[in-house]
Structure formats: C-alpha cells, structure tokens
C-alpha cells in the first residue's frame, strides 16, 4: 500500500495550469480565430492574444505573460469596450457665419461707401461685419450691398446701411445733376441744414461735417437761404 505510484503522474498533470495566468486550461491553446485581428482597429493584444491571428496559429500554445490578467479577460465581449473612444468630433461650428444682400440705386452706392470708404469702414468697425458693393445680377442701374458676418452683426450693419440710404435719399435735392456726393455745396433754395439730423441725436450719423442735416440748433438754416 505504501508503494503506490500515482504521485509522479499527478505532478505532470498539475504543470499546465500554472502556465496560464487565467487558470483556464481550455484557453491554453489557441483554438479559435481572433475576430479583431483583421478588423479596421486591429487586435490590441498582439502576440499575447488568447485567439489565433491566422490559421497557422490554431492549436498553438499561449505565450506566458506577466501583464495584468484583467487586461486579457476571456471572451471577446470585453474587447468591445475598446470601441468607445472613437466619437464624433465637433464639426458644426461653421454655421455661425451668413450673408445678406441689399439692392440699392447705383447712384447711391458712392454715398453709402463714403469718401475714401469712410462710411463702409465705420460700419465694419462698429458691427464687425464685412461690407462690399458688387454689380447687380440683372439690372445695371442697381448695386448689391453684400454683408457677411454673424446674424447679429448683419442685423446691425443692415440697420446702419438703411439709415444711410434714407439720409442720402432725403438729401437728394442737394446733389448735383451728375450725382455729387453728400457734403457738396448746396445750391440756393435747397433744404441744406434746414432740419435737424435724426441720426446725429441718436449718435449714429456717419456723415459728420458732410451731413446735409443740421447737427444741433447752431447749424440750422432758414429755408431758401
């Protein structure tokens, strides 16, 4: 009874489990193909993967690893966590800019721009919008005032442009037949500075000394002078 021989056989059967850090004897051999190896992201475990990276690795023993066994958890279910990082990046921040178009009589375009671009520059500086004047698509007697910027910038710039249009239109009798710019000498009998400038009282007049309306009672003239 003391000469039993199963002891050395038991020692041979115990050898395989220590070689596998997961303690799973069924995973000691690569018996299945890795479904991540040929995917776009590839397998993150490399040679340490529990699954075969090709048919030539089927039946191959797993390489011993000293890594954290939690990173090599059994089953492909854990691997799906690696797919979470790819997220849609911010790409919809360009829609803030827009454009607007105002058609005006061609004879008013120069007055709206102002001498040396003083009016258009002031509108751009105060509102932050971009202003440009281009040919009309079909009518040669019109010009397009194009504004570019955010919705609020375009609203502010449009309001200033329309005030300019009103001011220039109301001061029409003071213009020469050739379409002189605002600020030209007014002929006798005109209404030059016979009314107060509404934009001046609001602080939004862009014509300055060239305005055809009075900037205060001191500039008021009697009609017909």
C-alpha positions in Angstrom: 0.0 0.0 0.0 2.9 2.3 0.6 4.4 1.7 -2.9 1.6 3.5 -4.8 2.9 5.2 -8.0 0.2 7.9 -8.9 2.2 10.7 -7.2 4.6 11.4 -10.2 1.7 11.2 -12.6 -0.3 13.9 -10.6 2.8 16.2 -10.7 2.7 16.0 -14.5 -1.0 16.9 -14.7 -0.5 20.0 -12.5 2.1 21.5 -14.8 -0.2 23.1 -17.5 -2.4 25.2 -15.2 0.4 27.4 -13.8 1.4 28.3 -17.3 -1.9 30.1 -17.8 -2.4 33.1 -15.6 -6.2 32.9 -16.0 -6.3 29.4 -14.6 -8.3 28.2 -17.6 -7.0 25.0 -19.1 -9.2 25.4 -22.2 -7.6 28.7 -23.1 -4.0 27.3 -23.0 -4.3 26.5 -26.7 -5.4 29.0 -29.4 -8.4 27.0 -30.7 -10.4 30.0 -32.3 -9.6 32.7 -34.8 -9.4 36.3 -33.4 -12.2 38.3 -34.9 -10.4 41.6 -34.2 -7.2 40.8 -36.0 -8.4 41.5 -39.5 -10.7 44.4 -38.4 -10.0 48.1 -39.0 -8.9 48.7 -35.5 -6.8 45.5 -35.3 -6.2 43.4 -32.2 -4.7 45.3 -29.3 -3.2 42.3 -27.6 -0.7 41.3 -30.3 1.2 38.1 -29.5 -0.5 37.9 -26.1 -3.9 37.4 -27.6 -5.8 34.3 -26.5 -7.1 33.8 -30.0 -5.2 32.8 -33.2 -4.1 35.5 -35.6 -4.4 33.2 -38.6 -5.0 29.6 -39.3 -1.3 28.8 -38.8 -1.7 29.7 -35.1 -4.6 27.4 -34.4 -3.5 24.8 -31.8 -0.6 26.9 -30.8 0.1 27.3 -27.0 -0.4 30.7 -25.5 2.7 32.7 -24.7 3.2 33.4 -21.0 2.5 37.0 -20.0 3.3 39.0 -16.9 0.7 41.6 -17.7 -2.3 42.4 -15.6 -4.6 39.4 -16.2 -7.6 41.8 -16.1 -6.5 43.3 -19.4 -6.7 39.9 -21.1 -10.1 38.8 -19.8 -11.6 35.8 -21.5 -14.1 36.2 -24.3 -14.4 38.9 -27.0 -17.1 40.7 -25.0 -14.6 42.7 -23.0 -12.9 43.8 -26.2 -16.0 45.8 -27.2 -15.0 48.4 -24.6 -12.1 49.5 -26.8 -14.5 50.7 -29.4 -15.9 53.5 -27.2 -13.2 56.2 -27.7 -14.0 57.0 -31.4 -16.6 59.7 -31.0 -17.9 62.2 -33.4 -15.8 65.4 -33.2 -17.2 68.9 -33.2 -17.8 69.8 -36.8 -20.9 72.1 -36.8 -19.3 75.3 -35.5 -19.0 76.9 -39.0 -22.7 77.7 -39.5 -22.4 80.9 -37.5 -21.4 83.0 -40.5 -24.0 84.1 -43.0 -24.5 86.7 -45.7 -27.1 89.2 -46.7 -27.7 91.3 -49.8 -29.3 94.8 -50.1 -30.1 96.2 -53.6 -29.8 100.0 -53.9 -29.8 102.5 -56.7 -26.4 102.7 -58.4 -26.3 106.5 -57.8 -26.4 105.9 -54.0 -23.6 103.4 -53.9 -20.8 106.0 -53.7 -22.5 107.9 -51.0 -23.1 104.8 -48.9 -19.4 103.9 -49.2 -18.4 107.5 -48.4 -15.2 109.4 -49.4 -12.3 107.0 -49.1 -14.6 104.3 -47.8 -15.2 106.2 -44.5 -18.9 105.1 -44.2 -18.3 101.4 -45.0 -15.2 101.3 -42.8 -17.2 102.7 -39.9 -20.0 100.2 -40.4 -17.5 97.3 -40.4 -15.7 98.7 -37.4 -18.8 99.2 -35.3 -20.6 95.9 -36.2 -17.8 93.5 -37.1 -19.5 92.6 -40.4 -17.8 92.7 -43.8 -19.3 95.1 -46.3 -18.8 95.1 -50.1 -20.6 96.5 -53.1 -21.0 94.5 -56.3 -22.7 94.7 -59.6 -26.4 93.7 -59.7 -27.0 90.4 -61.4 -29.5 91.7 -64.0 -30.1 95.5 -63.5 -27.2 97.8 -64.4 -28.9 100.7 -62.6 -28.7 98.8 -59.2 -25.9 97.8 -56.9 -25.8 95.0 -54.4 -24.5 95.7 -50.9 -23.3 92.4 -49.5 -22.9 91.9 -45.8 -21.1 88.9 -44.2 -20.9 88.0 -40.6 -23.0 86.6 -37.8 -26.7 87.1 -37.7 -26.5 89.9 -35.1 -23.6 91.6 -37.0 -25.6 91.5 -40.2 -28.7 92.9 -38.4 -26.7 95.9 -37.0 -24.9 96.5 -40.3 -28.2 96.3 -42.3 -29.8 98.9 -40.0 -26.9 101.3 -40.4 -26.9 100.8 -44.2 -30.7 101.6 -44.4 -30.2 104.7 -42.3 -27.5 105.8 -44.7 -29.9 105.1 -47.7 -32.6 107.2 -46.0 -30.2 110.0 -45.3 -28.7 110.0 -48.8 -32.2 109.8 -50.4 -33.6 112.7 -48.3 -30.6 114.9 -49.2 -31.1 114.2 -52.9 -32.0 117.7 -53.9 -28.6 118.9 -52.7 -26.9 116.6 -55.2 -25.6 118.0 -58.5 -27.1 116.5 -61.7 -24.0 114.4 -62.1 -24.8 112.7 -58.7 -22.5 114.6 -56.4 -21.6 113.1 -53.1 -23.1 114.4 -49.8 -21.3 117.4 -48.5 -21.1 119.2 -51.9 -22.1 122.9 -51.8 -25.8 123.2 -51.8 -27.4 125.4 -54.5 -29.6 128.3 -53.4 -33.1 127.4 -52.4 -32.2 123.9 -51.2 -33.1 122.4 -47.8 -29.4 122.1 -46.8 -29.2 122.0 -43.0 -32.8 123.3 -42.6 -33.7 120.2 -40.5 -32.1 118.5 -37.5 -30.3 115.2 -38.2 -32.2 112.4 -36.5 -29.2 110.1 -36.7 -27.0 112.7 -35.0 -29.3 112.9 -32.0 -29.0 109.1 -31.8 -25.2 109.2 -32.1 -25.3 107.1 -35.3 -24.7 109.7 -38.1 -21.8 108.5 -40.2 -21.5 111.7 -42.4 -20.0 114.0 -39.9 -19.4 117.5 -41.3 -20.6 116.4 -44.7 -24.2 115.7 -43.5 -26.9 117.7 -45.2 -28.8 118.0 -41.9 -28.0 120.2 -39.0 -26.1 118.7 -36.1 -27.6 120.9 -33.5 -29.5 124.2 -33.4 -26.4 126.2 -34.1 -26.2 124.7 -37.6 -29.9 125.2 -38.5 -30.5 127.4 -41.6 -33.7 129.1 -42.7 -35.3 127.6 -45.7 -34.4 129.3 -49.0 -31.1 130.7 -47.8 
